[in-house]
Amino acid sequence: MLKSFRYLLFPFSLIYGASVWLRNKLFDWNILKSANFNFPIICVGNLATGGTGKTPMTEYLIASLKGRYQTATLSRGYKRKTKGFAIANENTTALEIGDEPMQFHQKFPDVTVAVGEERLVAIPQLLHQQPATALIVLDDAFQHRTVNAGLNILLTDYKNLYTRDLMLPAGDLRDVRSSAKRAQIIIVTKCKTDLSEKEKEKIIAELKPTEDQSVFFTEIVYGAPYHLFSKEKGNISVNDDILLLCGIANPKPLMEFLARQVHSYDMIRYADHHIFSIDDLKEIKKQFEKMNASHKLILTTEKDAVRLEKFKNELDNFPIYVIPIAHRFLFDEQQRFDEKITQFVESFPKRTIENNTGL
């Protein structure tokens, strides 16, 4: 029913798509300007409205690069209560910088985490305040063409490839399909574990990458849950009954995972980037108390967790756990991917990296 209704919106999609196409052409024709930096900038993005795995991919890059280069991340800080440029510190909250940057900051306290709506303005500010920075990872900035990132990583969901999607509002695309040509790397995310070589080649043929583009495939893997406040590791089993708190764009992979792993689960669904309120807290407690099970716990995502931390006093005694998520490369291609990333960073003049690392 919902899908049929969205198709009725197709005329509006044509109008929106035409405006996006024209904007891209103005950049292509150099009427609207893109800034280039003689500095390693990696952009992680997608063509759709969300749910392709940008956050865990950004985390993957940070984890693999921060030991060799002084790494920074720059995000818009979606739904934060502040404006302008800011760098996270020990007193920062999710309300000040947004849930995803806060997640980066908590996981990688030794990495510079910055937010700023205008990337073109924020990048020089970041480099001025953190001159030792050797590379920047831009989170969700593929459509922000005022900055021409040296390396664009474009993600697309295996179950909703951009080649099969429509523009908003009939579909989920916020950018035209042809924009995929601007990416150097395309990653098909959330694949099934047993994806065959035959289907892999079929998808690559459908994406029609250029000779300069590389295509990779990843699956989603979930780590061991940890308590929201004590951080103690836990586990989930077939005996557990779960109350899932979920405010992310696409909860389906997590729902499918829980359906295989636990006895049963109920879910309280929130909008993406939902800011939890006292009323939400009351509803969570009410739903949890209604669950008639001997092995029950509350489970949430890492992105939701940073927005629940403000209720420490109210939730500290509850069995509320956070489940981490990560990408795993299929077809033994992680090393090839890592080599491409390193090759890009090292392609800049050695003096540029040395000057920015303080070496």
N, C-alpha and C positions, 0 to 999 in steps of 0.2 A: 504493500500500500504506500509506504513512504517513498519507495523507489519510483513508483508510478507518478506520485506527486512531484518528485524532483524533475522528472522528464517534462512536466508541464512548464517548468521554469526555463526550459532550453532557450527560448528567445532572449531571456535576460543574460544567459551564458554567452550568447553570440555577441551581445553588446559589450559585456565585460571582457570577453576574450579579445575583441577588436581593440579595446582601449589598452589592454596589456601588450598586445602585439605592437601597436603604434609606439608605446613608450619604449619597448625594447629596440624598435627600429631607430628611434631618435638617438639612443645610445650607440647603436651600430653605425649610424651615419655621423657620429661625433657631434651632433647638435646638442645633445645632453652629454656632459663630460664625465668620464670615469677617471679616477686618480690611480696611478700606479706607484707602488713603493718598491724601492730597491732593498727589499727586506722580505724574509719568508712569511707569507700569510696564507694560511690554509682555511678554506671555507667549507663548513659542513652544512648541507641544506637539502631541500627537496622541492618538488613542484606542487605537492599537495598541501593541505591545510595542517597536517600533523599526523603523528602516529606511525612514522616510518623508522624510528629508532635513532633520531639525531643525538639525543642526550647520551645514551651509552656509547655511540660512536665517538662523540667528543671526548668522553672519558677514556675510551680506548687510546685515542691519540695522545691525550695528556699523559697517561700512564706509560706509554711506550717512548715518549720523547723527553719527559722532564728529567730523566736521569742523565741525559746527554746535552740538553740545551735548556737554557733558562726560558721556560715556557710561560705564556700568558694566555688567558681566554678573554674574549670580549663578546658580550651578549647584549641584546636590547634591554633585558630585564622586564619581560612581559608581566603586566599586572602588578608591578611594584607601586608603592605609594609615594615614590620620589621621582624626580626628573633630573636630567642632566648626567654628567659623567661622575662615576664613583668607583672606588676600588675597595673591595671587601677587607675588613679587618676583624679583630677578635670580638668586637662588639656588634658586628653586623647581624641583621635579621633578614629573613626571607621577605618581609614586607618592604624592606629598604632596597633590595637588589633583585627580587624575584626568586621563584622556587628553584629553577634549574641552576642559575649561578650560585645560589646558596648551597645546593647539592655539590657542585664542583668545589666550592670553598671548604666544605666540611671533609670531603674525601681527599682533597689535595691541599692541605694548609700551606705547603711550601711553594705553591703556584700562585701567581698573580691572577686574581679573578676581578675583571672590570665589567662595568655596564655603561651603556650610553646609547641613546636612540640614534644619533647621527654618527655612524661608524667613521665617516670621513673626518669628523672633528675629534672623535674619541681616540683614534689610533695615535695621532701626534701627542695627545695628552697623556696617554698610557706610556709612550716611549719617553716622554719628558719626565714623568714621575718615577718610572722604573727603567732607567737607562741601561740596565744590564740585560734587559729582555732580548732574547735571541730569535724568538718566533712567536707568532700570535695565531691562535685558533679562533676563527669566527664561528660562533654558534648561530645557526639559522639565519644566514645572511645572503643566500643565493640570489634573492630578488633585489637586494640592495646594491644596485649597480654603480653607485657613486664611487664605490671602492672595487677595483679590479684585483681580486685575490689571485695570487700566482698559481694556486692549486685549488680547484673546486671539486669537492666530493659530493656527488648527488645520490641520494638514497631514494629507493622506490620499493614499495611493499609488494612482496611476491603475490599476494592475493588481490592486489589492486594496482597493477602496473600502470604507470602514467600513460602508456600507449593505449590503454583500455578505458581511461577515465575521461570525464568531461569537465569543462570549466565550471566554476561556481556560478550560480547556485545549484545548477542541475547535477553537477559532480563535485569532486573535491579539489580540482586543480585551481591553484591561485596564479599559476603561470602557464604560458602556452607550451605545448609539447616540444616545439622546436628549440626552446631554451636549453633543453638537455644537451645540445651540441656545445654549449659553453663549458661543460664539465670535462675535466681530464679523466676522472674516475667515476664510474657508475657502480653502485652496490645494490643488488637485489636483496632486501632484508626479509627477515621472518620466514625464511624458507623452511620446508619440511626437511627433517634430518636426512632422509633417504632420497633426496633429490637425485635423479639419475643424470648421467652425462648427456643422454638424448634430450631430456627436457631442458637441461642447461643450455645446450646448443640451440634449441628451439627458441628459448627466451632471448638469447643473444641475437639471433636472427630477427626477432620481432623488434628489439630495441634499435637495431641497425647502427651500432657504434661506428664512428669514423676510425680511420687507421691510427689516429693519435689517442683514442680513448681505450681504457681498460675496463673490463666488467668483472666484478667479483660477486660472490654469493655468500650470505651469512645466515645463520639460524640464531634464534634467541635462546639463551640458556639462563636459568635462574640459580642463584647461589643460595647458601644456607641463610635462613632468616636470622635476624638479630633483634634484641629488644630495643624498642624505640629510645629508651632513656639509659638503661644500664649498659647497652651495647653487647650484652652477653649473647653468645651464639645459641640458637635453638634449632629445632627441626620440625617438620610437619610430616605426618604419617597417615596411613589409611584409617586410623582410629579417630582422627581429628575432625571436628566440625568448626568451620571457619566463618567468621563474619568479615567479609572483604570490604574495605573502604577504598574507593577507587575514583580519582578525579584526573584521569589521563585521557588522551584523545582516542586511543584504541585499546580497550581492556580485553579484547577477545583472546589474544594469545595467553594472557594470564588466567583467564577463565578456563580455557582448554587445559592448561597445565594443572590447575586445581581439580578439575573434573577427573583427571587421571590419578592424582596423588592423594586426595583426602576422601573421607567418608561422605561429607556433604559441605556445601558452602552457600551462604546467602550474601548478597552484595548490596551495599548502599552506593548507588552511582551518583557521582557529582560531575559537574561540567569541568572541562579541562582548566587547570590552574585555579580551581575553586579555593576561595579563602574561607577557612572553617570559622564558624561562629559558635556562640554559646548554645544556640538552638540546635546546631548540628551535633554538638557534644551531648546534649540531652537525648537526642534521637539515637545516637550511637550506643549510649548506655542502656537505653530502653530496649533496643533491638538485641543487644548482647545478653541482657538479663532474661529476655524471652526465650533464648535458646536453651532447650532442655537436653543438655548433653553433658557427659562427664569429662570429655576431653574437648574443650572449646577454647578458641583464642581469636583475637582480632589480628587481621593481616592487612598491611597497606603497602603502597609502593614507596620508593625512595623520594620521589617527587612530592607525594602527598605528605610524607613524614616530616619534611622541613616546615610544612605549614601546620602541623599538629604539635610541634614542639612547645608552642606557647602555652599548651594546656598540661604542662608537666605536673603541676599540683593535682589536677583533676584526674589524670590518667596514669599516674606513676604506678599505682597498685594493680593496674589492669594488665593482663597478658597480651600486650599489643606489640606485634612484631613487624619488622620491615623486611621485605624480600628484594634483594638486589638483582639486577638484570644486566646481561652483557651480550655482546656479539661473539659468535664463534664462526670463523671462516670455514667454508666447505671446500672440498676437493684439494685439501692440503695447500691452500694458496695464501696462508697468512704471511709466510716469509716473503713471497713475491709482493704482496701489498706493502709490508714494512719496508722493503727495499725501495719501492717507488717513493714512499714518503721521505725516507732518508736521502735518496737521490735528489729530490726536490730541494730539501733544506740545504744540502751540500752544494747545490748548483749556484748558490749565491757566492760572490767573492769572499774569500776567506777573511779578509779584513772586516767585512760587514758583520759577520758572525762574531769575530773576535772583539770588535768594538762594542758590540751589544751584550757580550757575556762578561766583559770585564777581564778577559784573559790577557 
